[in-house]
Amino acid sequence: MSTPLPLWIEVFVALLLLASGALALTGAIGLFRYGNFFQRMHPPTLAATLAAACVTLASIIFFSALERLPALYPLLINVLLALTSPVTTVLLARAALQRAREANADVPPALAVQEPQPPD
Amino acid sequence: MSTLLAAAIVVTLACYSLAMALAVVRLLRGPGAQDRVLGLDFLYVNGMLVMLVLSIRFASNMYFVVALLIALFGFVGSAALAKFLLRGELIE
């Protein structure tokens, strides 16, 4: 590294990184400890949203200060995660619900499918 | 790279490693197949975060590309596994 970064930028980046580590660890503990699959789906989203946001913000600040021009490309990761993570979650939840119904577990029944009205 | 930032990066990577270890425990123990897929999903997100932190550590953009690829292919894998659990077949 040619020029040292200002101290406050390093402190800010370090705090964001520590926050993201704590959030990811919280999500992992929740994933480990909850008793039910549908409860267990909640904590890992913490890592995909808030922890990833903290890390990308930290790297935006770090690389912008390092190269002395705005480096916004880490936002791509946030956009990608915002697009993909709900799709995975919905697919997994539907699969788990279907498997629970096949195993006759205590879950809500499937919604009745409405037949389309034939045109007159 | 000052000592402060390097120490924070070490602590963060330790947190991620612990989180990945817990996800591996869930992956091996998980009562149902959907729990294992959930553990795998969490694992790839954490791997991507590790790559982003490493890009800060070594001040290199190459790790960012790796993180992007992990996010992309991790989504494809998780979605394919979830679809397989839903239908029992991938391509209809």
Backbone of each chain as ProteinMPNN parsed JSONL, in Angstrom:
{"seq_chain_A": "MSTPLPLWIEVFVALLLLASGALALTGAIGLFRYGNFFQRMHPPTLAATLAAACVTLASIIFFSALERLPALYPLLINVLLALTSPVTTVLLARAALQRAREANADVPPALAVQEPQPPD", "coords_chain_A": {"N_chain_A": [[0.845, -1.187, 0.0], [0.584, 2.169, -0.887], [0.012, 4.85, 0.197], [-0.847, 5.491, 3.561], [-4.058, 4.855, 4.99], [-6.519, 7.196, 6.306], [-7.074, 7.343, 9.862], [-9.697, 7.28, 10.873], [-11.196, 6.174, 8.856], [-10.209, 3.58, 8.782], [-11.005, 2.723, 11.321], [-13.778, 2.829, 11.05], [-14.235, 0.968, 8.98], [-13.273, -1.315, 10.269], [-15.107, -1.55, 12.382], [-17.472, -2.035, 10.954], [-16.841, -4.494, 9.796], [-16.533, -6.113, 12.067], [-19.142, -5.988, 13.055], [-20.494, -7.344, 11.0], [-19.372, -9.886, 11.254], [-20.315, -10.594, 13.807], [-23.056, -10.642, 13.26], [-23.269, -12.703, 11.365], [-22.454, -14.829, 12.916], [-24.49, -14.846, 14.819], [-26.633, -15.595, 13.176], [-25.784, -18.178, 12.531], [-25.808, -19.436, 15.018], [-28.527, -19.334, 15.565], [-29.448, -20.941, 13.461], [-28.381, -23.3, 14.298], [-29.591, -23.814, 16.779], [-32.432, -23.6, 16.832], [-35.573, -25.383, 16.966], [-37.317, -26.239, 14.975], [-37.931, -26.694, 11.484], [-39.131, -24.573, 10.099], [-38.787, -22.484, 11.84], [-36.078, -22.446, 11.767], [-35.494, -21.421, 9.312], [-35.373, -18.699, 9.491], [-33.033, -17.381, 10.859], [-30.641, -17.663, 9.115], [-31.068, -15.812, 7.076], [-30.216, -13.464, 8.091], [-27.461, -13.398, 7.677], [-27.397, -13.249, 4.921], [-28.52, -10.807, 4.339], [-28.094, -8.499, 6.255], [-25.46, -8.861, 7.254], [-24.048, -9.195, 4.857], [-24.568, -6.706, 3.745], [-23.203, -5.05, 5.527], [-20.534, -5.877, 5.053], [-20.196, -5.26, 2.333], [-20.572, -2.511, 2.382], [-18.39, -1.806, 3.962], [-16.312, -2.585, 2.223], [-16.792, -0.908, 0.08], [-16.268, 1.608, 1.223], [-13.595, 1.219, 1.96], [-12.207, 0.652, -0.496], [-12.852, 2.935, -1.935], [-11.541, 4.884, -0.456], [-8.983, 3.987, -0.779], [-8.399, 4.007, -3.525], [-9.057, 6.531, -4.135], [-11.287, 7.266, -5.589], [-14.797, 6.884, -6.241], [-15.748, 3.609, -5.546], [-18.038, 1.592, -6.464], [-18.669, -0.978, -7.097], [-18.979, -3.22, -5.27], [-21.665, -3.173, -4.612], [-22.94, -4.756, -6.41], [-22.95, -7.311, -5.372], [-24.831, -7.093, -3.327], [-27.138, -6.547, -4.828], [-27.341, -8.899, -6.29], [-27.694, -10.794, -4.24], [-30.096, -9.851, -3.156], [-31.771, -10.451, -5.234], [-31.577, -13.251, -5.495], [-31.699, -14.632, -3.028], [-34.402, -14.554, -1.858], [-35.748, -16.187, -3.704], [-34.602, -18.746, -3.389], [-35.35, -19.145, -0.714], [-38.173, -19.17, -0.812], [-38.627, -21.376, -2.506], [-37.489, -23.44, -0.956], [-39.108, -23.326, 1.328], [-41.579, -24.025, 0.262], [-41.023, -26.611, -0.612], [-40.443, -27.831, 1.844], [-42.894, -27.557, 3.119], [-44.534, -29.113, 1.477], [-43.35, -31.607, 1.848], [-43.843, -31.94, 4.564], [-46.619, -32.113, 4.55], [-46.951, -34.466, 3.123], [-45.922, -36.192, 4.993], [-47.887, -36.133, 6.846], [-47.77, -34.203, 8.857], [-48.418, -31.599, 11.328], [-49.424, -29.19, 9.718], [-50.682, -26.307, 7.932], [-53.376, -26.937, 5.575], [-53.251, -27.363, 1.956], [-54.074, -24.641, -0.188], [-57.298, -24.358, -1.707], [-57.597, -24.962, -5.138], [-58.743, -22.668, -7.432], [-60.978, -23.2, -10.008], [-60.78, -21.952, -13.293], [-63.353, -19.892, -14.643], [-65.426, -21.034, -17.281], [-65.573, -19.368, -20.404], [-68.471, -17.638, -21.582]], "CA_chain_A": [[0.0, 0.0, 0.0], [1.46, 3.321, -1.034], [-0.285, 5.854, 1.21], [-1.693, 4.94, 4.628], [-5.414, 5.404, 5.047], [-6.815, 7.922, 7.546], [-7.408, 6.424, 10.958], [-11.144, 7.121, 11.096], [-11.721, 5.238, 7.857], [-9.869, 2.229, 9.222], [-11.862, 2.375, 12.466], [-15.133, 2.595, 10.546], [-14.228, -0.316, 8.264], [-13.105, -2.394, 11.251], [-16.367, -1.716, 13.112], [-18.445, -2.688, 10.062], [-16.462, -5.907, 9.647], [-16.854, -6.819, 13.314], [-20.6, -6.126, 13.112], [-20.934, -8.406, 10.09], [-18.99, -11.161, 11.849], [-21.251, -10.905, 14.885], [-24.361, -10.982, 12.684], [-23.187, -14.036, 10.757], [-22.383, -15.803, 14.014], [-25.843, -14.926, 15.366], [-27.424, -16.42, 12.27], [-25.368, -19.582, 12.629], [-26.289, -19.982, 16.296], [-29.954, -19.568, 15.384], [-29.599, -22.111, 12.586], [-27.98, -24.489, 15.056], [-30.32, -24.077, 18.008], [-33.89, -23.656, 16.746], [-36.007, -26.772, 16.957], [-38.232, -26.56, 13.895], [-37.358, -26.222, 10.226], [-39.676, -23.268, 9.703], [-38.085, -21.486, 12.657], [-34.668, -22.434, 11.38], [-35.298, -20.681, 8.062], [-35.234, -17.263, 9.706], [-31.724, -16.766, 11.176], [-29.614, -17.528, 8.065], [-31.279, -14.636, 6.23], [-29.43, -12.375, 8.685], [-26.159, -13.359, 7.005], [-27.535, -12.889, 3.511], [-28.94, -9.416, 4.156], [-27.447, -7.455, 7.045], [-24.013, -9.087, 7.289], [-23.506, -8.894, 3.527], [-24.631, -5.259, 3.558], [-22.098, -4.457, 6.29], [-19.251, -6.146, 4.393], [-20.082, -4.514, 1.077], [-20.375, -1.096, 2.745], [-16.997, -1.675, 4.388], [-15.377, -2.635, 1.099], [-16.977, 0.325, -0.709], [-15.527, 2.688, 1.897], [-12.16, 0.926, 1.928], [-11.623, 0.813, -1.828], [-12.986, 4.33, -2.334], [-10.466, 5.64, 0.189], [-7.69, 3.501, -1.261], [-8.155, 4.414, -4.91], [-9.41, 7.945, -4.208], [-12.442, 7.529, -6.44], [-15.851, 6.013, -5.731], [-15.75, 2.226, -6.019], [-19.377, 1.14, -6.072], [-18.996, -2.312, -7.631], [-19.48, -4.234, -4.326], [-23.13, -3.183, -4.555], [-23.408, -5.857, -7.251], [-23.204, -8.469, -4.508], [-26.11, -6.861, -2.655], [-28.216, -6.701, -5.806], [-27.443, -10.327, -6.611], [-28.287, -11.499, -3.093], [-31.494, -9.439, -3.027], [-32.554, -11.141, -6.26], [-31.538, -14.712, -5.455], [-31.994, -15.271, -1.747], [-35.829, -14.856, -1.672], [-36.173, -17.302, -4.563], [-34.205, -19.97, -2.7], [-36.136, -19.307, 0.5], [-39.548, -19.568, -1.146], [-38.603, -22.752, -3.02], [-37.23, -24.35, 0.159], [-40.275, -23.356, 2.21], [-42.638, -24.81, -0.389], [-40.617, -28.015, -0.587], [-40.588, -28.337, 3.212], [-44.337, -27.656, 3.397], [-45.047, -30.275, 0.755], [-42.876, -32.834, 2.503], [-44.532, -32.073, 5.842], [-47.977, -32.591, 4.271], [-46.875, -35.882, 2.755], [-45.653, -36.957, 6.214], [-49.042, -35.926, 7.724], [-47.422, -33.379, 10.014], [-49.429, -30.613, 11.677], [-49.205, -27.955, 8.971], [-51.921, -25.905, 7.264], [-53.608, -27.642, 4.316], [-53.037, -26.595, 0.734], [-55.203, -23.817, -0.584], [-58.091, -24.944, -2.783], [-57.312, -24.334, -6.427], [-59.977, -22.196, -8.062], [-61.052, -23.488, -11.44], [-61.174, -20.767, -14.077], [-64.708, -19.977, -15.184], [-65.432, -21.124, -18.754], [-66.205, -18.175, -21.019], [-69.795, -17.913, -22.164]], "C_chain_A": [[0.886, 1.244, 0.0], [1.229, 4.331, 0.092], [-1.159, 5.234, 2.286], [-3.051, 5.628, 4.648], [-5.572, 6.233, 6.31], [-7.331, 6.965, 8.611], [-8.909, 6.208, 11.074], [-11.756, 6.195, 10.06], [-11.428, 3.803, 8.271], [-10.736, 1.799, 10.388], [-13.264, 2.043, 11.993], [-15.227, 1.247, 9.844], [-14.13, -1.476, 9.245], [-14.402, -2.636, 12.013], [-17.407, -2.42, 12.246], [-18.132, -4.171, 9.916], [-16.813, -6.696, 10.896], [-18.363, -7.017, 13.443], [-21.067, -7.252, 12.208], [-20.545, -9.778, 10.621], [-19.949, -11.564, 12.955], [-22.608, -11.314, 14.334], [-24.351, -12.37, 12.076], [-23.154, -15.115, 11.832], [-23.759, -15.962, 14.66], [-26.734, -15.8, 14.498], [-27.077, -17.889, 12.381], [-25.859, -20.215, 13.918], [-27.791, -20.254, 16.209], [-30.217, -20.792, 14.528], [-29.302, -23.391, 13.351], [-28.987, -24.832, 16.135], [-31.819, -24.231, 17.842], [-34.355, -25.075, 16.485], [-36.766, -27.197, 15.723], [-37.644, -26.035, 12.591], [-37.851, -24.834, 9.872], [-39.173, -22.149, 10.603], [-36.655, -21.328, 12.185], [-34.436, -21.664, 10.095], [-34.966, -19.219, 8.319], [-33.798, -16.791, 9.923], [-30.727, -16.688, 10.025], [-29.829, -16.336, 7.147], [-30.54, -13.418, 6.779], [-28.083, -12.243, 7.973], [-26.298, -12.877, 5.578], [-27.913, -11.433, 3.326], [-28.038, -8.444, 4.914], [-25.926, -7.63, 7.069], [-23.387, -8.774, 5.94], [-23.529, -7.399, 3.262], [-23.488, -4.574, 4.292], [-20.771, -4.663, 5.558], [-19.122, -5.346, 3.109], [-19.903, -3.02, 1.346], [-18.929, -0.861, 3.171], [-16.056, -1.686, 3.193], [-15.559, -1.441, 0.171], [-16.161, 1.462, -0.096], [-14.026, 2.474, 1.757], [-11.567, 1.19, 0.548], [-11.779, 2.231, -2.346], [-11.873, 5.167, -1.724], [-9.107, 5.244, -0.381], [-7.38, 4.051, -2.644], [-8.535, 5.866, -5.156], [-10.418, 8.238, -5.303], [-13.514, 6.53, -6.037], [-15.813, 4.63, -6.372], [-17.049, 1.586, -5.569], [-19.668, -0.296, -6.483], [-19.38, -3.333, -6.581], [-20.99, -4.247, -4.172], [-23.72, -4.29, -5.412], [-23.765, -7.077, -6.414], [-24.552, -8.317, -3.814], [-27.278, -7.067, -3.604], [-28.438, -8.184, -6.101], [-28.106, -11.089, -5.47], [-29.76, -11.129, -2.936], [-32.359, -10.128, -4.067], [-32.653, -12.633, -5.98], [-32.002, -15.296, -4.134], [-33.494, -15.472, -1.486], [-36.306, -16.037, -2.507], [-35.842, -18.633, -3.893], [-35.088, -20.224, -1.484], [-37.55, -19.782, 0.2], [-39.585, -21.004, -1.642], [-38.409, -23.752, -1.882], [-38.447, -24.462, 1.068], [-41.387, -24.185, 1.584], [-42.308, -26.287, -0.385], [-40.823, -28.607, 0.801], [-42.055, -28.517, 3.567], [-44.93, -28.885, 2.724], [-44.618, -31.575, 1.417], [-43.56, -33.047, 3.84], [-45.958, -32.571, 5.63], [-47.979, -34.063, 3.897], [-46.62, -36.752, 3.972], [-46.776, -36.807, 7.228], [-48.664, -35.173, 8.994], [-48.508, -32.322, 10.215], [-49.108, -29.287, 11.001], [-50.518, -27.584, 8.298], [-52.114, -26.648, 5.949], [-53.354, -26.738, 3.119], [-54.284, -25.784, 0.417], [-55.954, -24.518, -1.719], [-57.815, -24.19, -4.071], [-58.632, -23.932, -7.059], [-59.934, -22.508, -9.548], [-61.424, -22.217, -12.185], [-62.557, -20.961, -14.68], [-64.664, -20.096, -16.706], [-66.112, -19.899, -19.356], [-67.524, -18.553, -21.674], [-69.777, -17.767, -23.67]], "O_chain_A": [[1.821, 1.353, 0.793], [2.148, 4.633, 0.854], [-2.113, 4.523, 1.971], [-3.171, 6.819, 4.362], [-4.853, 6.017, 7.285], [-7.934, 5.933, 8.316], [-9.357, 5.094, 11.342], [-12.731, 5.502, 10.35], [-12.274, 2.92, 8.135], [-11.162, 0.646, 10.453], [-13.875, 1.088, 12.473], [-16.162, 0.479, 10.07], [-14.807, -2.492, 9.089], [-14.767, -3.783, 12.268], [-18.137, -3.289, 12.724], [-19.036, -5.007, 9.912], [-17.328, -7.811, 10.809], [-18.82, -8.073, 13.881], [-21.936, -8.035, 12.592], [-21.299, -10.738, 10.461], [-20.354, -12.723, 13.044], [-23.248, -12.222, 14.865], [-25.302, -13.133, 12.243], [-23.752, -16.18, 11.677], [-24.157, -17.073, 15.01], [-27.49, -16.633, 14.998], [-27.956, -18.749, 12.333], [-26.274, -21.373, 13.932], [-28.275, -21.269, 16.71], [-31.103, -21.591, 14.832], [-29.896, -24.436, 13.087], [-29.227, -26.01, 16.397], [-32.443, -24.932, 18.639], [-33.646, -25.873, 15.871], [-36.859, -28.391, 15.438], [-36.931, -25.032, 12.596], [-37.077, -24.002, 9.397], [-39.131, -20.991, 10.187], [-36.093, -20.233, 12.199], [-33.302, -21.284, 9.804], [-34.353, -18.563, 7.477], [-33.365, -15.87, 9.23], [-29.999, -15.697, 9.955], [-28.885, -15.882, 6.499], [-30.267, -12.463, 6.05], [-27.618, -11.137, 7.698], [-25.423, -12.176, 5.069], [-27.658, -10.866, 2.264], [-27.309, -7.661, 4.306], [-25.188, -6.656, 6.92], [-22.322, -8.16, 5.875], [-22.617, -6.869, 2.627], [-22.872, -3.644, 3.771], [-19.971, -3.733, 5.452], [-18.053, -4.807, 2.821], [-19.171, -2.341, 0.626], [-18.315, 0.14, 2.801], [-15.111, -0.899, 3.139], [-14.599, -0.999, -0.46], [-15.456, 2.185, -0.799], [-13.276, 3.408, 1.474], [-10.548, 1.869, 0.427], [-10.939, 2.699, -3.115], [-11.321, 6.051, -2.38], [-8.193, 6.065, -0.457], [-6.267, 4.5, -2.916], [-8.357, 6.377, -6.262], [-10.415, 9.324, -5.883], [-13.196, 5.447, -5.547], [-15.841, 4.504, -7.596], [-17.159, 1.098, -4.444], [-20.771, -0.795, -6.256], [-20.072, -4.286, -6.938], [-21.55, -5.216, -3.659], [-24.851, -4.723, -5.188], [-24.735, -7.783, -6.693], [-25.323, -9.272, -3.718], [-28.283, -7.681, -3.244], [-29.573, -8.658, -6.154], [-28.976, -11.928, -5.7], [-30.584, -11.987, -2.618], [-33.543, -10.37, -3.83], [-33.707, -13.229, -6.202], [-32.637, -16.351, -4.116], [-33.848, -16.507, -0.92], [-37.169, -16.8, -2.072], [-36.68, -19.533, -3.831], [-35.522, -21.35, -1.241], [-38.068, -20.679, 0.866], [-40.466, -21.772, -1.255], [-39.075, -24.786, -1.839], [-38.786, -25.552, 1.528], [-42.06, -24.953, 2.271], [-43.185, -27.126, -0.182], [-41.308, -29.73, 0.94], [-42.431, -29.488, 4.224], [-45.727, -29.61, 3.32], [-45.4, -32.518, 1.535], [-43.835, -34.184, 4.225], [-46.463, -33.36, 6.429], [-48.87, -34.818, 4.288], [-47.037, -37.909, 4.008], [-46.655, -37.29, 8.354], [-49.173, -35.468, 10.075], [-49.402, -32.169, 9.382], [-48.584, -28.37, 11.633], [-51.379, -28.442, 8.108], [-51.136, -26.964, 5.271], [-53.254, -25.518, 3.247], [-55.404, -26.195, 0.72], [-55.356, -25.176, -2.57], [-57.799, -22.959, -4.103], [-59.535, -24.756, -7.206], [-58.996, -22.138, -10.254], [-62.304, -21.479, -11.741], [-62.894, -22.042, -15.164], [-63.942, -19.343, -17.36], [-67.138, -19.451, -18.844], [-67.673, -19.636, -22.24], [-70.803, -17.962, -24.322]]}, "seq_chain_B": "MSTLLAAAIVVTLACYSLAMALAVVRLLRGPGAQDRVLGLDFLYVNGMLVMLVLSIRFASNMYFVVALLIALFGFVGSAALAKFLLRGELIE", "coords_chain_B": {"N_chain_B": [[-1.788, -1.53, 5.667], [-3.053, -1.264, 8.755], [-2.422, -2.246, 12.214], [-4.765, -2.336, 13.66], [-6.905, -2.68, 11.791], [-6.109, -5.081, 10.666], [-6.28, -6.794, 12.868], [-9.033, -6.649, 13.388], [-9.955, -7.864, 11.071], [-8.989, -10.445, 11.385], [-10.478, -11.274, 13.626], [-13.055, -11.114, 12.553], [-12.912, -13.048, 10.523], [-12.563, -15.276, 12.115], [-15.051, -15.368, 13.391], [-16.673, -15.916, 11.145], [-15.67, -18.43, 10.49], [-16.442, -19.938, 12.695], [-19.203, -19.726, 12.401], [-19.504, -21.1, 9.986], [-18.703, -23.61, 10.807], [-20.772, -24.282, 12.57], [-22.835, -24.363, 10.709], [-22.013, -26.546, 9.219], [-22.331, -28.539, 11.114], [-25.113, -28.498, 11.294], [-25.619, -29.298, 8.717], [-24.692, -31.927, 8.711], [-26.187, -33.114, 10.749], [-28.848, -32.431, 10.4], [-32.322, -33.035, 10.609], [-34.048, -33.384, 8.412], [-34.009, -33.489, 4.76], [-34.372, -30.918, 3.833], [-33.306, -29.333, 5.845], [-30.623, -29.822, 5.547], [-30.151, -28.687, 3.052], [-30.624, -26.058, 3.718], [-28.485, -25.581, 5.482], [-26.372, -25.82, 3.679], [-26.913, -23.665, 2.008], [-26.522, -21.521, 3.772], [-23.845, -21.929, 4.188], [-22.632, -21.32, 1.699], [-23.174, -18.611, 1.491], [-21.668, -17.651, 3.616], [-19.095, -18.342, 2.765], [-18.87, -16.619, 0.609], [-18.872, -14.163, 1.979], [-16.469, -14.414, 3.356], [-14.675, -14.286, 1.209], [-15.098, -11.62, 0.414], [-14.14, -10.248, 2.653], [-11.495, -11.031, 2.554], [-10.752, -9.727, 0.223], [-10.632, -7.133, 1.134], [-8.569, -7.433, 2.964], [-6.267, -8.071, 1.44], [-6.317, -6.007, -0.293], [-7.228, -6.3, -2.96], [-8.875, -6.699, -6.097], [-9.503, -9.09, -7.191], [-10.522, -11.018, -5.47], [-13.067, -10.146, -5.142], [-14.333, -10.796, -7.532], [-14.305, -13.546, -7.284], [-16.059, -13.784, -5.11], [-18.422, -12.898, -6.281], [-18.843, -14.913, -8.179], [-19.16, -17.112, -6.482], [-21.545, -16.396, -5.195], [-23.295, -16.474, -7.369], [-23.173, -19.174, -8.383], [-23.718, -20.556, -6.074], [-26.36, -19.837, -5.615], [-27.549, -21.074, -7.836], [-27.077, -23.774, -7.241], [-28.437, -24.09, -4.751], [-31.068, -23.441, -5.474], [-31.563, -25.443, -7.354], [-31.41, -27.729, -5.747], [-33.528, -27.249, -3.958], [-35.643, -27.249, -5.74], [-35.511, -29.853, -6.575], [-36.226, -31.152, -4.22], [-38.819, -30.329, -4.126], [-40.157, -31.394, -6.379], [-38.973, -33.78, -7.113], [-37.741, -34.159, -9.448], [-35.526, -32.53, -11.759], [-35.625, -31.27, -14.321], [-38.397, -30.496, -16.109]], "CA_chain_B": [[-2.725, -2.212, 6.569], [-2.681, -1.019, 10.153], [-2.64, -3.375, 13.123], [-6.172, -2.34, 14.064], [-7.751, -3.286, 10.757], [-5.714, -6.492, 10.519], [-6.85, -7.55, 13.997], [-10.48, -6.754, 13.177], [-10.193, -8.834, 9.999], [-8.765, -11.783, 11.954], [-11.628, -11.607, 14.479], [-14.202, -11.357, 11.675], [-12.752, -14.347, 9.858], [-12.815, -16.312, 13.128], [-16.515, -15.449, 13.532], [-17.209, -16.615, 9.967], [-15.295, -19.841, 10.556], [-17.314, -20.567, 13.69], [-20.531, -19.821, 11.797], [-19.483, -22.177, 8.994], [-18.639, -24.89, 11.523], [-22.131, -24.572, 13.04], [-23.632, -24.745, 9.546], [-21.622, -27.915, 8.85], [-22.994, -29.423, 12.074], [-26.514, -28.596, 10.863], [-25.621, -30.052, 7.454], [-24.492, -33.348, 8.978], [-27.158, -33.642, 11.682], [-30.192, -31.981, 10.066], [-33.251, -34.168, 10.555], [-34.621, -33.59, 7.086], [-33.169, -33.043, 3.65], [-34.471, -29.463, 3.685], [-32.364, -28.712, 6.784], [-29.28, -29.907, 4.961], [-30.065, -27.667, 1.996], [-30.528, -24.764, 4.399], [-27.111, -25.46, 5.951], [-25.516, -25.59, 2.511], [-27.189, -22.3, 1.573], [-25.826, -20.635, 4.705], [-22.408, -22.138, 4.0], [-22.105, -20.578, 0.556], [-23.224, -17.168, 1.794], [-20.521, -17.339, 4.463], [-17.891, -18.392, 1.941], [-18.822, -15.373, -0.154], [-18.465, -13.085, 2.888], [-15.036, -14.589, 3.606], [-13.946, -13.758, 0.05], [-15.161, -10.157, 0.438], [-13.227, -9.761, 3.696], [-10.129, -11.229, 2.06], [-10.444, -8.685, -0.764], [-10.192, -5.957, 1.901], [-7.302, -7.737, 3.628], [-5.152, -8.008, 0.504], [-6.547, -4.839, -1.164], [-7.207, -6.8, -4.332], [-10.211, -6.84, -6.646], [-9.726, -10.438, -7.702], [-11.366, -11.76, -4.53], [-14.44, -9.724, -5.357], [-14.862, -11.604, -8.635], [-14.565, -14.869, -6.719], [-17.272, -13.688, -4.303], [-19.554, -12.805, -7.206], [-19.07, -16.238, -8.762], [-19.702, -17.998, -5.442], [-22.949, -16.038, -5.006], [-24.071, -16.922, -8.535], [-23.283, -20.635, -8.476], [-24.386, -21.022, -4.868], [-27.803, -19.72, -5.833], [-27.981, -22.109, -8.775], [-27.086, -25.048, -6.532], [-29.504, -24.133, -3.753], [-32.362, -23.469, -6.151], [-31.728, -26.76, -7.957], [-31.694, -28.7, -4.685], [-34.877, -27.006, -3.454], [-36.572, -27.704, -6.788], [-35.489, -31.314, -6.539], [-37.033, -31.568, -3.07], [-40.221, -29.997, -4.382], [-40.788, -32.201, -7.421], [-38.348, -35.08, -7.311], [-36.977, -34.142, -10.69], [-35.036, -31.177, -11.991], [-36.072, -30.692, -15.595], [-39.721, -31.043, -16.41]], "C_chain_B": [[-2.27, -2.018, 8.008], [-2.98, -2.248, 11.002], [-4.102, -3.5, 13.502], [-7.045, -3.078, 13.058], [-7.407, -4.762, 10.577], [-6.294, -7.337, 11.645], [-8.352, -7.722, 13.832], [-10.793, -7.792, 12.117], [-9.999, -10.252, 10.523], [-9.962, -12.217, 12.801], [-12.848, -11.928, 13.619], [-14.108, -12.715, 10.996], [-12.964, -15.489, 10.846], [-14.312, -16.496, 13.346], [-17.123, -16.223, 12.369], [-16.887, -18.101, 10.032], [-16.175, -20.587, 11.546], [-18.718, -20.758, 13.115], [-20.572, -20.956, 10.787], [-19.411, -23.536, 9.671], [-20.026, -25.276, 12.038], [-23.025, -25.002, 11.88], [-23.281, -26.166, 9.103], [-22.253, -28.916, 9.816], [-24.456, -29.605, 11.683], [-26.616, -29.435, 9.589], [-25.501, -31.545, 7.723], [-25.621, -33.923, 9.827], [-28.584, -33.514, 11.205], [-31.198, -33.101, 9.898], [-33.788, -34.431, 9.153], [-33.678, -33.119, 6.008], [-33.213, -31.532, 3.509], [-33.55, -28.736, 4.657], [-30.952, -28.737, 6.223], [-29.1, -28.88, 3.855], [-29.92, -26.282, 2.601], [-29.104, -24.532, 4.906], [-26.147, -25.167, 4.815], [-25.665, -24.162, 1.999], [-26.44, -21.298, 2.456], [-24.316, -20.72, 4.504], [-21.876, -21.328, 2.816], [-22.166, -19.075, 0.774], [-22.018, -16.771, 2.643], [-19.212, -17.39, 3.69], [-17.722, -17.124, 1.114], [-18.379, -14.207, 0.723], [-16.976, -13.178, 3.203], [-14.224, -14.026, 2.445], [-13.96, -12.234, 0.034], [-14.207, -9.586, 1.483], [-11.777, -9.935, 3.244], [-9.761, -10.189, 1.011], [-10.047, -7.398, -0.051], [-8.802, -6.206, 2.474], [-6.12, -7.556, 2.679], [-5.291, -6.86, -0.484], [-6.512, -5.216, -2.631], [-8.635, -7.004, -4.82], [-10.528, -8.26, -7.09], [-10.658, -11.231, -6.794], [-12.829, -11.384, -4.7], [-15.098, -10.526, -6.467], [-15.197, -13.007, -8.146], [-15.855, -14.862, -5.907], [-18.512, -13.641, -5.183], [-19.878, -14.177, -7.79], [-19.651, -17.199, -7.74], [-21.179, -17.694, -5.227], [-23.807, -16.594, -6.133], [-24.268, -18.432, -8.515], [-23.902, -21.23, -7.223], [-25.895, -20.928, -5.009], [-28.303, -20.814, -6.755], [-28.083, -23.456, -8.063], [-28.233, -25.151, -5.541], [-30.874, -24.219, -4.42], [-32.606, -24.838, -6.785], [-32.066, -27.801, -6.9], [-33.115, -28.519, -4.149], [-35.922, -27.481, -4.459], [-36.64, -29.225, -6.811], [-36.321, -31.83, -5.365], [-38.513, -31.351, -3.335], [-40.868, -31.004, -5.314], [-40.226, -33.61, -7.518], [-37.643, -35.198, -8.631], [-36.616, -32.706, -11.015], [-35.644, -30.541, -13.219], [-37.381, -31.332, -15.98], [-39.983, -30.976, -17.893]], "O_chain_B": [[-1.235, -2.541, 8.424], [-3.687, -3.163, 10.579], [-4.627, -4.604, 13.65], [-7.814, -3.972, 13.412], [-8.29, -5.593, 10.362], [-6.747, -8.459, 11.417], [-8.893, -8.795, 14.098], [-11.776, -8.524, 12.234], [-10.747, -11.159, 10.158], [-10.412, -13.36, 12.719], [-13.585, -12.875, 13.896], [-15.096, -13.443, 10.904], [-13.48, -16.544, 10.478], [-14.796, -17.621, 13.471], [-17.982, -17.081, 12.57], [-17.717, -18.938, 9.678], [-16.603, -21.712, 11.29], [-19.345, -21.8, 13.308], [-21.552, -21.698, 10.727], [-19.984, -24.509, 9.18], [-20.421, -26.44, 11.96], [-23.867, -25.887, 12.031], [-24.156, -26.909, 8.66], [-22.662, -30.003, 9.41], [-24.984, -30.716, 11.729], [-27.574, -30.185, 9.403], [-26.136, -32.348, 7.04], [-25.984, -35.087, 9.66], [-29.438, -34.34, 11.529], [-30.961, -34.029, 9.124], [-33.959, -35.585, 8.758], [-32.684, -32.445, 6.277], [-32.223, -30.915, 3.116], [-33.061, -27.65, 4.349], [-30.182, -27.793, 6.401], [-28.037, -28.273, 3.726], [-29.194, -25.436, 2.079], [-28.57, -23.43, 4.782], [-25.221, -24.37, 4.963], [-24.688, -23.525, 1.606], [-25.812, -20.36, 1.964], [-23.601, -19.726, 4.63], [-20.809, -20.721, 2.905], [-21.301, -18.343, 0.292], [-21.418, -15.716, 2.439], [-18.318, -16.578, 3.926], [-16.615, -16.616, 0.934], [-17.605, -13.357, 0.283], [-16.294, -12.159, 3.308], [-13.206, -13.367, 2.658], [-12.958, -11.611, -0.316], [-13.546, -8.575, 1.244], [-10.931, -9.084, 3.52], [-8.597, -9.801, 0.906], [-9.218, -6.643, -0.56], [-7.956, -5.312, 2.475], [-5.102, -6.97, 3.047], [-4.488, -6.737, -1.41], [-5.865, -4.557, -3.444], [-9.503, -7.428, -4.059], [-11.687, -8.595, -7.337], [-11.48, -12.015, -7.267], [-13.723, -12.19, -4.44], [-16.269, -10.893, -6.37], [-16.214, -13.588, -8.523], [-16.652, -15.796, -5.988], [-19.528, -14.264, -4.875], [-21.045, -14.559, -7.886], [-20.522, -18.007, -8.064], [-21.987, -18.613, -5.089], [-24.898, -17.116, -5.901], [-25.395, -18.917, -8.618], [-24.538, -22.282, -7.284], [-26.625, -21.822, -4.58], [-29.346, -21.417, -6.505], [-29.051, -24.192, -8.252], [-28.924, -26.168, -5.486], [-31.737, -24.98, -3.982], [-33.729, -25.341, -6.758], [-32.915, -28.664, -7.127], [-33.825, -29.497, -3.914], [-36.951, -28.043, -4.084], [-37.701, -29.807, -7.04], [-37.034, -32.825, -5.494], [-39.359, -32.092, -2.835], [-41.998, -31.43, -5.079], [-40.918, -34.53, -7.954], [-37.013, -36.216, -8.915], [-37.307, -31.774, -10.603], [-36.125, -29.409, -13.17], [-37.473, -32.547, -16.156], [-41.048, -31.39, -18.351]]}, "name": "protein", "num_of_chains": 2, "seq": "MSTPLPLWIEVFVALLLLASGALALTGAIGLFRYGNFFQRMHPPTLAATLAAACVTLASIIFFSALERLPALYPLLINVLLALTSPVTTVLLARAALQRAREANADVPPALAVQEPQPPDMSTLLAAAIVVTLACYSLAMALAVVRLLRGPGAQDRVLGLDFLYVNGMLVMLVLSIRFASNMYFVVALLIALFGFVGSAALAKFLLRGELIE"}
